[in-house]
Amino acid sequence: AVGQALNGNEQSFADVSEASSVLKQNVLGLKSGDDELGIKALSDSYAETLDPLVEDANRTAAKGDVIIKQKDALISMSKALQAIHRNTQNLLELSEAVVSLKLQQGAPTAEIAAASQLTMLTQRIAKSSSDFQSGAGASAEAVFLLGKDLNTFKELVGGLLNGSSELRLGAARDGAVREKLQALSTQYETTLKDGSAVLGNRKGIAEAREAEVSIQSASEPMRQRLNTLQA
């Protein structure tokens, strides 16, 4: 459920909440007794196995709360990443069209290289939007790369359209090229809006990822201790 919640599955947040709550109540009930569950506290002879379970259950419940707290951010991130991935196909087609036109017109090498870089960035942004939802994807490096690629893409489109002395690019004069670049600029603004929704939530997303790792790493030791306790 935690993995699904991190991917923005709305039902999974309720599952995380319920599972962590039930786990904590049962383990604490074994430790201290629970009238609602109809169980009495276990004797001290179980402490060696039970005490670590209490710590793990409390920690898991706390980490579950961290994930639930980020529900809106994680759902928003998931929708934004899906939108980015869909939109990058349009960006790729437009970028490839610009490259083709530049080659046909015998444009300067710098312009062809810049247009080719747009296609590379489009593919990398698409990959980032897919990888970002994996456990390893939402690292600080991945966040930095997505933001950097979006900024570089904007600079290149602006340079190809209006010229840039820094990038050694002249302003586009051909009507067909300008049309494709203007369409690219419009599509980019949509992608940037979705990208900002992801990058703006990076602190909360990072906290949720850390909580996921903590819960996942604790689950198998807890299962083994519960089996030992049951036996």
C-alpha positions in Angstrom: 0.0 0.0 0.0 2.9 2.4 0.8 4.4 1.9 -2.7 1.0 2.5 -4.3 0.5 5.6 -2.2 3.8 7.0 -3.3 2.6 6.6 -6.9 -0.5 8.7 -6.1 -3.1 5.9 -5.8 -5.8 7.5 -3.6 -7.2 4.3 -2.1 -3.8 3.3 -0.9 -3.6 6.1 1.6 -6.6 4.7 3.4 -5.0 1.2 3.3 -1.8 2.6 4.8 -3.7 4.3 7.6 -5.8 1.3 8.4 -2.9 -1.3 8.3 -0.5 0.8 10.4 -3.2 1.6 12.9 -4.3 -2.1 13.3 -0.7 -3.2 13.5 0.1 -0.7 16.2 -3.0 -1.4 18.2 -2.4 -5.2 18.2 1.2 -5.0 19.1 0.6 -2.5 21.9 -2.3 -4.6 23.0 0.0 -7.6 23.4 2.4 -5.4 25.4 -0.1 -3.6 27.7 -3.5 -5.3 27.1 -6.5 -4.0 25.2 -10.1 -4.3 26.3 -11.4 -3.5 22.8 -9.4 -6.4 21.4 -10.2 -8.6 24.4 -6.5 -9.4 25.2 -4.4 -9.2 28.3 -0.8 -8.0 28.5 1.8 -10.7 27.9 4.1 -11.5 30.7 7.7 -10.2 30.9 9.0 -13.5 29.5 8.0 -12.3 26.1 9.7 -8.9 26.4 12.8 -9.8 24.4 10.7 -10.4 21.3 7.9 -8.0 22.1 9.7 -4.8 23.0 11.5 -4.5 19.6 8.1 -5.1 18.0 6.5 -2.2 19.9 9.3 0.1 18.7 8.9 -1.0 15.1 5.1 -0.7 15.2 5.3 2.8 16.7 7.9 3.8 14.1 5.9 2.3 11.2 2.7 4.1 12.3 4.6 7.4 12.6 6.1 6.9 9.1 2.7 6.0 7.8 1.4 9.3 9.1 4.1 11.1 7.2 3.0 9.6 4.0 -0.7 10.3 4.7 0.2 13.9 5.5 1.7 14.2 2.0 -1.4 12.7 0.3 -2.3 15.9 -1.7 1.3 16.5 -2.8 1.8 12.9 -3.9 -1.5 12.7 -5.9 -0.7 16.1 -7.5 2.8 14.8 -8.3 1.5 11.7 -9.9 -1.0 13.6 -12.1 1.7 16.1 -13.1 4.2 13.4 -14.0 1.6 11.6 -16.2 0.8 14.9 -17.9 4.5 15.6 -18.5 5.0 12.2 -20.0 2.0 12.7 -22.4 3.2 16.1 -23.4 6.7 15.1 -24.2 5.5 13.2 -27.2 4.3 16.5 -28.7 7.6 18.2 -27.7 9.6 15.4 -29.4 7.6 15.6 -32.7 8.0 19.4 -32.8 11.7 19.2 -32.0 12.3 16.6 -34.6 10.5 18.8 -37.1 12.7 21.7 -36.3 15.8 19.6 -36.8 14.6 18.4 -40.1 13.8 21.9 -41.3 17.2 23.2 -40.2 19.0 20.4 -42.0 17.0 21.0 -45.2 17.9 24.7 -45.1 21.6 24.1 -44.4 21.4 26.0 -41.2 24.6 26.8 -39.2 26.0 23.9 -37.2 25.2 25.7 -33.9 21.5 25.9 -34.8 21.3 22.2 -35.8 23.1 21.2 -32.7 20.7 23.2 -30.5 17.7 21.8 -32.2 19.1 18.3 -31.8 19.7 19.0 -28.1 16.0 19.8 -27.8 15.1 16.2 -28.9 17.5 14.8 -26.4 16.1 16.9 -23.6 12.6 15.9 -24.5 13.5 12.2 -24.3 15.3 12.8 -21.0 12.4 14.7 -19.5 10.1 11.9 -20.5 12.4 9.3 -18.9 12.6 11.5 -15.7 8.9 11.7 -15.5 8.7 7.9 -15.6 11.7 7.2 -13.3 10.6 9.8 -10.8 7.8 7.5 -9.5 10.2 4.7 -8.7 11.7 4.4 -5.3 15.1 5.5 -6.6 13.7 8.2 -8.9 12.8 10.9 -6.5 16.4 11.5 -5.4 17.9 14.9 -5.0 19.9 14.3 -8.2 16.7 13.4 -10.1 14.9 16.5 -8.9 17.9 18.7 -9.9 18.2 17.1 -13.3 14.5 17.5 -14.1 14.6 21.2 -13.2 17.9 21.7 -15.1 16.5 20.1 -18.2 13.4 22.2 -18.2 15.4 25.4 -17.8 17.8 24.4 -20.6 14.9 23.5 -22.9 13.4 27.0 -22.4 16.8 28.7 -23.1 17.3 26.7 -26.3 13.8 27.3 -27.7 14.1 31.0 -26.9 17.5 31.2 -28.5 16.4 29.4 -31.7 13.3 31.6 -31.9 14.6 35.0 -31.0 18.4 34.6 -31.2 21.0 34.4 -28.4 24.5 35.7 -28.5 25.4 33.5 -25.5 24.3 30.4 -27.4 25.6 31.7 -30.7 22.2 31.4 -32.3 20.5 33.7 -34.8 16.8 34.5 -34.7 14.6 32.2 -36.8 13.5 34.0 -40.0 11.9 31.1 -41.9 8.1 31.0 -41.3 7.9 27.2 -41.0 10.7 27.1 -38.5 9.2 30.0 -36.4 5.8 28.3 -36.4 7.3 25.0 -35.0 9.4 26.9 -32.4 6.4 28.9 -31.3 4.4 25.7 -30.9 7.3 24.3 -28.9 7.3 27.3 -26.7 3.5 26.9 -26.0 3.8 23.2 -25.3 6.8 23.9 -23.1 4.8 26.3 -20.9 2.3 23.5 -20.2 5.2 21.1 -19.4 6.8 23.7 -17.1 3.5 24.2 -15.2 3.4 20.4 -14.5 7.1 20.3 -13.7 6.7 23.1 -11.2 4.0 21.1 -9.5 6.5 18.3 -9.0 9.5 20.4 -8.1 7.5 22.6 -5.8 6.6 19.6 -3.7 10.1 18.1 -3.5 10.5 18.5 0.2 7.3 16.7 1.0 8.0 14.1 -1.6 11.4 13.5 -0.2 10.0 13.0 3.3 7.4 10.5 2.0 10.1 8.6 0.1 12.2 8.4 3.3 9.2 7.2 5.2 8.5 4.5 2.5 12.1 3.2 2.8 11.8 3.1 6.6 8.5 1.1 6.5 9.8 -1.3 3.8 13.1 -2.0 5.6 11.3 -2.7 8.9 8.6 -5.0 7.4 10.6 -8.2 7.1 12.2 -8.0 10.6 8.8 -7.3 12.0 7.3 -10.3 10.2 10.1 -12.5 11.6 9.6 -11.3 15.1 5.8 -11.7 14.9 6.4 -15.3 13.7 8.7 -15.9 16.6 6.2 -14.4 19.0 3.4 -16.5 17.6 5.4 -19.7 17.9 
